[in-house]
Amino acid sequence: MNNLSFPIKFVFQISTLANDFTAKDSTGKTVAYVKQKLFKLKEDISIFENESKAKVNFKIKADKWIDFSAAYSFTDTEGVELGKIARKGWTSIWKAHYELIDQHQKLQYHIREENAWVKVLDSMLGQIPVLSMFTGYLFNPSYIVTNLKDEKIARLKKEASFFGRKFEVSKLTDIDVDDEQRIVLGLMMMILLERRRG
């Protein structure tokens, strides 16, 4: 996932049991195929080069069993850690808040839900049969990535779509390639967790 052309679109599959999605750049080229292993006590995500699943470029693994405060490490094909994302425990119950940590174990970015009420309404109406299929057109939460100076770096936004399966990542300022990759990997893991929360 080098030289990414933003915006990046995440499109979840609705025809499979697995929680997986394709990431495509602004030209429509597939930059990753993300697949989460089902029925694992610890999260185990493979990020393939494309839909053929012939080559794994990255892995994301939890540092503990399923837990709302687990951290998720990103590694490359050599097993080298590139960074991690961690949910900010109790503060994430109402409004999602994650921390993105670099390869030196230093806090680098925050990822926060921009409006918690959007997710609450989306989740409530999503419990109603039939109507749940259309909430993806009504409520579209967004998440902002900020640096330690509180400057906006990137945004992930749910797009209006059937079953709420489409998301878009926009870059809001220039960032280096390593950070770009770390942010996209972090947002991939975060959206898997947030979709499961409802």
Secondary structure per residue as TSV (DSSP state, phi and psi in degrees):
chain	resnum	aa	ss	phi	psi
A	1	M	-	360.0	60.1
A	2	N	-	-102.8	154.6
A	3	N	S	50.0	52.9
A	4	L	-	-67.6	139.7
A	5	S	-	-105.2	106.6
A	6	F	S	-83.3	154.9
A	7	P	S	-76.3	153.4
A	8	I	E	-101.5	132.6
A	9	K	E	-106.7	131.5
A	10	F	E	-103.2	123.9
A	11	V	E	-124.3	113.3
A	12	F	E	-76.0	144.2
A	13	Q	-	-79.6	139.1
A	14	I	S	-111.6	-0.5
A	15	S	S	-98.8	1.4
A	16	T	S	-122.1	159.3
A	17	L	S	-76.2	-29.3
A	18	A	S	-70.3	154.7
A	19	N	E	-90.8	85.9
A	20	D	E	-133.0	156.5
A	21	F	E	-152.5	161.8
A	22	T	E	-104.9	138.5
A	23	A	E	-110.3	125.4
A	24	K	E	-125.3	145.5
A	25	D	-	-85.4	-173.8
A	26	S	T	-65.9	-17.7
A	27	T	T	-91.0	-5.1
A	28	G	S	92.2	1.8
A	29	K	-	-78.1	136.3
A	30	T	E	-71.6	125.3
A	31	V	E	-106.6	-15.4
A	32	A	E	-168.8	150.9
A	33	Y	E	-123.6	117.2
A	34	V	E	-103.1	125.1
A	35	K	E	-129.5	126.0
A	36	Q	E	-100.6	128.1
A	37	K	-	-71.6	134.3
A	38	L	T	-82.8	155.6
A	39	F	T	58.7	35.5
A	40	K	-	-103.9	138.5
A	41	L	S	-70.7	-30.3
A	42	K	S	-115.8	134.3
A	43	E	-	-54.9	137.6
A	44	D	E	-143.3	105.9
A	45	I	E	-118.0	133.9
A	46	S	E	-109.4	135.8
A	47	I	E	-115.2	106.0
A	48	F	E	-87.8	162.0
A	49	E	S	-64.1	-39.4
A	50	N	S	-158.9	-172.9
A	51	E	T	-64.6	-17.4
A	52	S	T	-69.3	-19.4
A	53	K	-	59.3	27.6
A	54	A	-	-80.5	-30.2
A	55	K	-	-132.6	126.0
A	56	V	E	-91.1	124.6
A	57	N	E	-95.7	-33.0
A	58	F	E	-144.9	158.1
A	59	K	E	-128.4	146.6
A	60	I	E	-125.7	126.9
A	61	K	E	-134.1	145.0
A	62	A	E	-78.7	151.3
A	63	D	S	-86.9	-6.1
A	64	K	S	-153.6	172.9
A	65	W	S	-60.7	165.7
A	66	I	S	-43.9	121.4
A	67	D	-	-160.9	142.7
A	68	F	T	-74.9	-5.0
A	69	S	T	-119.3	20.8
A	70	A	-	-69.8	156.0
A	71	A	E	-107.9	149.1
A	72	Y	E	-123.6	115.4
A	73	S	E	-90.4	141.3
A	74	F	E	-102.3	131.2
A	75	T	E	-128.9	153.2
A	76	D	E	-90.4	-169.7
A	77	T	T	-66.6	-21.1
A	78	E	T	-89.1	-2.7
A	79	G	-	84.7	9.5
A	80	V	-	-79.2	129.2
A	81	E	E	-74.6	131.1
A	82	L	E	-101.9	-12.5
A	83	G	E	150.4	-172.1
A	84	K	E	-157.0	162.5
A	85	I	E	-123.0	139.1
A	86	A	E	-133.9	136.2
A	87	R	E	-77.9	138.3
A	88	K	-	-81.5	64.1
A	89	G	G	32.1	-123.9
A	90	W	G	-63.3	-29.3
A	91	T	G	-66.5	-19.0
A	92	S	G	-86.1	-4.6
A	93	I	T	-65.9	-44.3
A	94	W	T	-87.9	-50.0
A	95	K	S	-132.4	120.5
A	96	A	-	-55.2	131.8
A	97	H	E	-145.2	120.7
A	98	Y	E	-124.4	156.5
A	99	E	E	-117.1	134.9
A	100	L	E	-105.1	121.1
A	101	I	E	-111.4	138.2
A	102	D	-	-82.2	-176.1
A	103	Q	T	-69.7	-12.1
A	104	H	T	-99.0	13.1
A	105	Q	S	67.2	28.7
A	106	K	-	-109.8	138.2
A	107	L	E	-60.8	130.3
A	108	Q	E	-120.7	-42.8
A	109	Y	E	-139.7	157.6
A	110	H	E	-111.1	145.7
A	111	I	E	-123.9	120.3
A	112	R	E	-128.7	145.2
A	113	E	E	-70.2	134.6
A	114	E	S	-78.4	-35.2
A	115	N	-	-143.3	105.0
A	116	A	H	-64.3	-29.1
A	117	W	H	-64.0	-32.1
A	118	V	H	-60.6	-44.7
A	119	K	H	-68.1	-37.8
A	120	V	H	-61.0	-48.4
A	121	L	H	-65.7	-40.8
A	122	D	H	-60.0	-44.5
A	123	S	H	-68.4	-41.6
A	124	M	H	-64.5	-49.2
A	125	L	H	-71.1	-23.8
A	126	G	T	-67.7	-14.5
A	127	Q	T	-84.1	-10.8
A	128	I	S	-89.5	122.6
A	129	P	T	-53.4	148.5
A	130	V	T	68.8	-53.1
A	131	L	G	-60.3	-30.5
A	132	S	G	-59.3	-28.2
A	133	M	G	-68.5	-22.4
A	134	F	T	-106.8	-3.7
A	135	T	H	-62.7	-23.4
A	136	G	H	-62.6	-18.0
A	137	Y	H	-92.3	-17.9
A	138	L	H	-97.7	-46.2
A	139	F	-	-122.3	124.4
A	140	N	-	-131.8	90.4
A	141	P	-	-64.0	155.3
A	142	S	E	-133.8	156.1
A	143	Y	E	-130.8	133.4
A	144	I	E	-109.6	136.6
A	145	V	E	-99.8	124.6
A	146	T	E	-125.8	152.1
A	147	N	E	-86.6	-174.0
A	148	L	T	-72.1	-9.9
A	149	K	T	-95.6	6.1
A	150	D	-	69.0	23.7
A	151	E	-	-86.1	139.1
A	152	K	E	-76.6	127.5
A	153	I	E	-109.0	-44.2
A	154	A	E	-155.5	163.7
A	155	R	E	-138.9	137.7
A	156	L	E	-112.0	126.8
A	157	K	E	-129.6	135.3
A	158	K	E	-73.5	132.9
A	159	E	-	-97.0	154.7
A	160	A	S	-61.4	119.0
A	161	S	-	-162.4	155.0
A	162	F	G	-61.4	129.1
A	163	F	G	65.1	11.7
A	164	G	G	55.1	52.1
A	165	R	-	-107.7	2.8
A	166	K	E	-117.3	137.1
A	167	F	E	-136.6	153.5
A	168	E	E	-131.8	133.3
A	169	V	E	-105.5	121.6
A	170	S	E	-113.3	140.6
A	171	K	E	-93.0	130.3
A	172	L	-	-102.3	-10.8
A	173	T	S	-156.9	168.7
A	174	D	-	-73.4	134.5
A	175	I	-	-139.7	156.0
A	176	D	-	-74.9	165.7
A	177	V	H	-60.5	-42.6
A	178	D	H	-60.7	-45.3
A	179	D	H	-66.4	-39.8
A	180	E	H	-56.6	-48.8
A	181	Q	H	-63.1	-44.6
A	182	R	H	-63.3	-41.1
A	183	I	H	-64.8	-45.1
A	184	V	H	-64.3	-42.2
A	185	L	H	-62.1	-42.7
A	186	G	H	-62.3	-42.6
A	187	L	H	-68.0	-32.7
A	188	M	H	-62.3	-46.0
A	189	M	H	-67.8	-42.4
A	190	M	H	-60.9	-41.9
A	191	I	H	-71.3	-30.0
A	192	L	H	-62.5	-43.2
A	193	L	H	-68.5	-43.0
A	194	E	H	-69.7	-35.0
A	195	R	H	-65.1	-35.7
A	196	R	H	-70.2	-33.1
A	197	R	H	-68.7	-23.7
A	198	G	-	106.4	360.0
